[in-house]
């Protein structure tokens, strides 16, 4: 089966690529009737926008990364649940990366994600390495929230609440960062 691109959708609809793009993004300079026609066609042929192209144009990927030491932990699972729920509500995708509490594990994970494909990062763990990262977070060029877990004996709801605070803090930093405001990234 052939991949359906914006250009393909343009040819099939009889509208220009620019009109198709604007219609799919609900731009008001395209009539409601034209937007409806293009959206219905796109849905009928299972058109999926190219997220890389969108990110290139907007300089924003709508993707955040969450770095945890252990994915199968009840603590991190509870936090990830809250983070992902809010991120999805706000139109963000979540990429989860696991590190191990070895030497430089969290820092190496953080470094590997700073390639332009992520809008912000939440780093969670118990390692003393996180203290150093937290001190240096303001020097990083991406919005970053570092959460060192001090008490691993809390109730699951406490970790969900902590995850909620982390994602809301990160989204606020991403908004500020996108607006060009210099901010403290911790």
Buried (B, 14 or more C-beta within 10 A) or exposed (E): EEEBBBEBBBEBBEBEBEBBBBBBEEEEEBEEEBBEBBBEBBEEEEBEBEEEEBBEEEEBBBBBBBBBBBEEBEBBBBBBBBBBBBBEEEEBBBBBBBBEEEEBBBBBBBEEBBEEEBBBBBBBBBBEBBEBBBEBBEEBEBBBBBBBBEEEEBEEEBBBBBBBBBBBBBBBBBEBBBEEEEEEBB
